[in-house]
Amino acid sequence: MSYKGYAYINTIGCQMNVYDSEKLAGILNAYGFEMTDEMDKADIVVCNTCSIRHKAEEKAFSFLGRFAREKKKRPNLIIVMAGCVAQQEGKKAFSRVPHLDIVLGTQAFSRFGQHLSALESGKTQIVDIAESDVIFEAMPESTLAQREISDASCDGGNKISKFITIMQGCDNYCTYCVVPYVRGRERSRNHSAIVDEIKLLAQGGVREITLLGQNVNSYGVKEEGISFPQLLEKVSCVEGIARIRFATSHPKDLSMELIHVIRDNDKVCNHLHLPVQSGSNRILKKMNRGYTRETYIERIQALKSACPGIGLSTDIIVGFPDEGAEDFNDTMELLREVEFDSIFAFAYSDRSSAPAAKFTGQIAEKEKMIRLNQLLELQDVYTEKKNNALVGKPLEVLVEGESQKLHDGFLKTSDKMQQMTGRSASNKVVHFPSENSAIGDLVTIQIENAYPHSLWGYLLGVEKK
C-alpha cells in the first residue's frame, strides 16, 4: 500500500533523534510521502520525542496537542508520536493526546510501514513499544535519498556534516537517566553497514560525520567485534570524508587506544566531549557513574599530554539529590583544574522511571538555579581564555555556510565579500569574510578576534572539496 501527500517531522532532543528522524523520513518517502517544512501542508505529522528531561517531554505533548482541532477538520490527517516518550508512555499517551493515530516506540521503527498500512485498512490508535532483536538499519541503498528529503524538517539542511548512530541503548544505568528504560540495553551496529552508509553519504558530498552512541567507547564489546578505535580507522579510509567526530564517550571506558587514534589519525578531530556530571566523588557514586574524580582528571591529563590543543567539553548536572555546598564546590574546583573549552550544564530534574527520583535530599529549584548560574559564570572565564589564546594563530576550518552574525572586522572588508562560518577540528566556531569559499571547503583562517562563543579571522588558504 502507498500514500500520496506531504509529511512533516518535528524532532525534539539529541543528535540520535535527528538521525532517527531521517530513518523515519526514508520510510515515509517509500510509502509515497514527500517531506515538507510547512506543517500546515502536511498529511502526516510525526513528533520524534525525547524524555531525558521533563521540559522536553512536555514540549512533545504540547506540540502534538495543537493538532486536535485540525484533526477534527481533517480526519485523514495522521498524527504520530515516536521515540522515547512514546516508548515510556505507550497507550497512556492517548489519555493526553486522544487524536494520536500511532505511538511508535524506540525499537519499533522497522515496523512503522506496517502500521501505516494498518491505518489505511481502518485500524486506529496503534501502539507499538515492543522490543526488537535487531537494530533497525538505515537502508544504505536509499540513504542519499532519505537524507535529501529530510533536510527540510529534520536537521536544518546541513548536507556537509551528518550524524551516524553506531549503537543503541545503554548498559550503565546512571541513577538520573532514563535511556536504558526507553532505548533498551546496549547493542552495536555491524561495522560494515556503518561504513557502507558513510560511503554513500560521502558520494553525496558529505565531508564530516559524527558517530553517535550513549557510550561509543564500548562499541562492539558485547558483540565481540571490532573496537571503537578500530571502527574509527575503518571510517577514516572512506574517500571524501575529511573529518570524523563522535559522541558520547564514557570516562570509565576511555582507553589509551582511543587517545592514540585521536593523536595519530588526521581525520579524527582533536576534540572530545567527556561528560563528568559532578566533581564530587560522593555524588558520582550516588549517580552510579563508575569512576572517581581522580580517575577522570588522570584521563584528562593523558588526553592533554597526547593531544596538545585538544578541545574539551563536558556535561554537568547541578542540584543532584543531597548535593551539598561542599559537593558543589568540588565541581567548581574541577572546572578550575581542567579548564574546559565549553560545558553543557543542567539543573537536575526528576524523571519518574529513574532511580534518583526516589532519592531523599531533593534540592530546592531556587538553589539549583543559583548554583547553575555560578557554574556558567565560571565557565565563561575559561571559554574566553581558550578563545583568546587562539588570536594570531591559523586554524583549519570546514566551511558550513554563510554566517548570520556580523563582526566588526567584517564591516571593514569589501562589499563583494560574504561572511562565512565553519568549525575547527577542536570544535571552535569561526567566522570569516570570503569571496569564493564554498560549503565543504577546508580553509585556513588567521584568527584576529575572539568573542565569547566564536572566533573571527581572515582567509589564508583553501583546500577545495
N, C-alpha and C positions, 0 to 999 in steps of 0.2 A: 504494500500500500504506500501511497505517497500523498503529500500535501502540496498545495501551492500557496505561497504567501510570504510574509516577512516575519523574521524572528529578531527579538531584542534580548540581549543578555546583560543583566546587571551583576557585576562581580564585586563582592564585598570581602575584604580580608587580605590574605597573604599572597605571595607570588605563586604558591601552589594552586590557589584558586584561579589565578589568571590562566595558568596552564590548563587546569581542568575545564575552564570555560571554553578554551579553544577546542578541546576534545568534544565538548557538547555542541559547539558550533559546527564541527565536522559532521556529527550525526544529523543535526538539523538540516544541513545542506544536502546530505544524502537522502533525506526524506522530502526534499523539494522546497525547503525554506531558504530564502535569501536573507542574509544578515542586514540589519538596518541600525542606524544610530538614532532614529526617530521613534521614540517609544510609542507615540500615539498612532503610528502607522503599523505597528506590529500585530500579527495574528497569533503569535505565541510569545509570551514573556517568561523568561527564566531568571530567577534570582538565585545565584550561586552564593551560598551563605557561609558565614564564619561565626563560630561560637566561642572563640578564645577569650573574648571579653563581653560583658553584659551589653555594653553600648553597641557593639557590632550586631549582636543578636536582635536587639530592639530595632536597630536600623533596618534589618531584613523584614521584620514583621510590619514596620511602618511602610516600607516600600510596597510590599505585597498588598497591604490593606487598602492602598489608594485605588486599587482596581475593582473594588466591589461595585461601584456604580457603573463602570464601563462594562463589567461582565453582565449586568442586567440589560444593558443596551445591546450588547453583542454576545449572546450566549455561546457562540462558537469560538470566542477568544479563549485560548488555552493559557492557564496560569500554572507555573511550575516552581516549586521550592526545591532546590538541590543543595547538596553539600552538607556541611557539619551540623547546622541547625536542623535540617531535615532528618539527619541520622539520629540526633538527640531527641527530637520531639515525636517523630513517627506520626501516628494517627492523631495525636494530641494537637498537631498543627492546625487541623481543621476546626478546632474549637475557637481559635483566634482568627483564622482566615478561612471561613467556610466556602469561599468561592474558589479555593485551590482545586486543580484537577489532578496534579501529580505531586507526591512527596518522594523525592529521589535521593536516597542515602549515598554516602561516600563510596560505597563499594558496588553501587547499582548502575553505574554509568553505562556499562556494557549492555544493560537491559533497557536503556532508555527508548531505543527504537521499538522494542516490543510493546512498551507502554503507550507510545504514540499510536501504534496500530490498534491497541485495545480501546483507546479513546475513540478512534474513528469507527469502531464497531459498536460503540454505545456504552462502554464501561465508564464509571465515574469514580471520583475520589480514590485514586490508585495510590497505594503506599508500598514502597519497596525499600526496606532498610536491612535486607538480608545480607549476610557476608558472602564473599566470593573467594574461591580457592586460588584465583589467579589475579594478577594485576591487569587492568584493562589497558592495553597498549594504545598508542595514539594513531594507529593505522598509517604507518610511514608512507604508503603509496599515495595517500591523499593529504599528507602533511602540508605541502605547499599550498594546496587549495584551501584547506581549512584555516591556515594562518592568514591568507589574503582576505577571506570573507569575514574573519573575526576581528580584523584590525579595528573596525569602526566602533565596536562596543565592548571589546574585551581587554585591550591593553594599550589603548591610546594611539595606536598606529605606528609604533616604533618597529620598523621592519629590519633594523640593523642589529638589534640586541633582543634575544629571545630566552625565555625560561624553558628548562627541560627537567621535569620531575624524574629522578632516577630511582626513587624508592617511596614507599607508602608506609604510614603508620609509625608507631614508636613503642619501644620496649622499656623506656626509662622510668615512666610513672612518677614524674615530679609531682609533688603533692598539690601544686597550684594549677596543674594543667589538665585539660580535658582531651587532648589529642589521642591518647590510647583508647579512649572510650568512644570517640566519634570517627576516628580513622583506622582503628584496629591496630593489631600487632605489626611490628616492623617486617617489611618484605622488600626485596630489591628486584628491580627490573633486570632482564637479561642484557648484558653489556653490548651484545651485537645489535639488539633492537635500538638501544640508545645511540650507538654510533651511526646506524643506518638513518635514523631520524635526523641527526645532526648533519649528515652528508647532504640530505635533501634540502635542509634549511640553508646550508652553505651555497648550494646550487642556485637557490633563490635570492642570494645576496646578503644573507645574514653573516655578520662579521664577528659578533660576540655572543657567547652563550653563557648562561648561568645555570649550573647543575643544582637541583633542589632536593632536599630531604630534611626530615626532622633532625637527623644526625648522620650527615653524609660520611662521617669518619668510620661508621660501622657498615658502610655499603658492602654487600657481598659476603659478610661474615657468616650469617646464618645459612646461606646457600653454599658456603664453602667454594665460592667463585673467586674472581679476581678482586683485589683490594681496591679501595678508593684511589690511592695514588696510582695504581696500575691503570684504572679507568681514565684518570686524567692524562696519562701518557698516550693511551689509545685515542682519546678525543683530540689531543694536540696534533695528531697525524692527519686530521681531516683538512684537506686543502680548502683554503678560503677562510677558515676560522682564524682570526687574528688574536682573539683574547678569550680566556676561559675564567669565569668566576664561579663561586659555589657558596651555598648557604644551606643549612647552618651546621657549624662544627660544634660538637660537644667537647668541652675541655677535658673530660676524663678519658676520651679516646683519641686525643690529638697525639699523633706519633711523629717521631723524628723522620720517618719515611715521607710523610706528608710535608713536613717542613722542608725537607731536601728537594721535593718536587717544586715547591713554591720558589725555592732558591735557584734551581738549576734549569727549569723549563721556562723559556722566554714567553710562551703563550699564557702560562698561568699567572694571573695578575698578582702583583705584590700587595695584596690586601687580604685581611682575614677578619671575619666577623665571628667573635668568640664570646658568646653570652656568659657573663659571670653571675648575674642576678642579684648577688649580695656580696659584700666584703666581710661578712661575719661568719665565722665557722659554725657558730651555734645556729644561725638562720639557714645556712647552707645545708646543715644536717636535717633540719626540720623540712626543708624543701626537697630532701632526698636527691640532691644533685650528684653525689658520688665523688666529690673531690673537696679539698680544703682550699682555703685562701692561699696557703703557702704553695700548694701544688700548682694552682692557677698562675701565680706570679712566676714560678720556675719555668713554666711553659711559655709565658710571655717573654721572659728573658732569653730563652732558647730561640724564639722567633726573631727577636730583635738582633741577636748575635749572628744568626744565619742569614737574615734577610734585612740588611740595613735599609732604612727608609720605608719599611713596610707600614701600610696604613692599617690601623687597628680600630675596630668598632666593637661595641658590646651592647647587651640588653641588661637593664637593671630594674628590679621591682622594689619600690619603697612601700613601707607600711604593711609588710607581711605580718600575719598574726604573731603577737608577742615580740615584735621588733622594738627593742628599747633604744634609748638615746645612744648607748654605747655601741649597739649593733649598727645603727645608722652612721655613727662616726667612723666605724670600721670601713663602711662602704665609701665614705668621703675620703678616707685616707688611702684606700685602694686607687681611687681616681687620681689622687696626687702622685702616687707611686708609679702607676702605669702610664699616665698621660695619653689617654685615648684620643684619636682624631675626632671621633664622634660617638655619641651614645643614643640609644633608644630607651628612654626611661618612662616607667608607668607606675601609677599608683595601684596597689593591689586591689583587685575586685574579686569577690567570691564567684565561683562557678559551682552550681549546685551538685554536679556529679564529681567534683574534685575533692579529695580528702581534706584539703585545707579549709574548706567551707565549714567543717565541724570543729576546727581548732578554736581553743579559747584565746583570749587576749587580743581580740579584734581592735584595730587602731581606728580612732575617730577620723572621719573624712577630712575634717579641717586640718588635723595634724599631718595626714598623708600629703595634702597639698603643700603645706609648709615645707615638709622635707623634700618633696619633688622639686619645688622651686629652688630650694637651696642647692640641690644636686645639679640642676640645669644651669644655674648661675656659675657654679664652679666649673662645669664642663665648658662653658663658653670661654673661659680663660684659656683652657688648653687647646680648644679648637682654633682660637685666634692665634695662639702661639705657634701651632703647627702650620697654619696658613702663612703667617708672616715669615716663617723660616724658608719658605719656597720663593719668596720675592728675589728676583735676579737670577733664578735658575731656569733651565729649559725642562719642559715636561712633554712627553709624548701623549697626545690626546686623540681619542677616537671620536670623530665628529658625529654628533647625533641629530643636529638640525639647527634651525635658526633660534637665537636666544630671544627671550621675551623681556630680558632685563638689560636696560641700557646703563652702562657705567661711564664715569667721567671721561675715561680715556677714549671711549668710542666717539664721543662728541667732537673730538679733535681730529678725527680721521676723515678721509674722503667721503663725500656723499655717495659715491659709487659703491661703497663697501656695505656689506651686510655684517651684522654681528652674529657670529655663530657660537654654538656651545657644544661641549662634549665632556668626557671624563678621562682622567688619567688612570694609569694602571692601579694607583693607590686609592682610587675612587674619589678623587677631588673633582668637583665641578669647575670647569674652566670656560670662560667666555673670551672671544677674540674677534677682531674685525678681519674680514677676508673678502676678496673679490671673486674667487673661484673655488673655494673649498667645497667639496660635495659631501653629503651624508655618506658615512662609511670610510672616508679617508682617514688615514693615520697622519697626523700633523705634529710638528714640533713647535711648541709655544714658549716664548721667553716671558716668564711671569713678571709683570710690572706692578700689580696692585693685589693686595689681599683684602678680602671682605669677610664678614662673619661666617658665611656659608659657601663662599665661592672664591675663585681667583680670576684675574683678568690679565691678558698679555697680548703679545704680538707674534705673528706667524714667522717662524724661522725656516721651516721646510715642510714638505708634504710627500707622503708616500701614497700614491693612488691605490685604489682597490685592486 
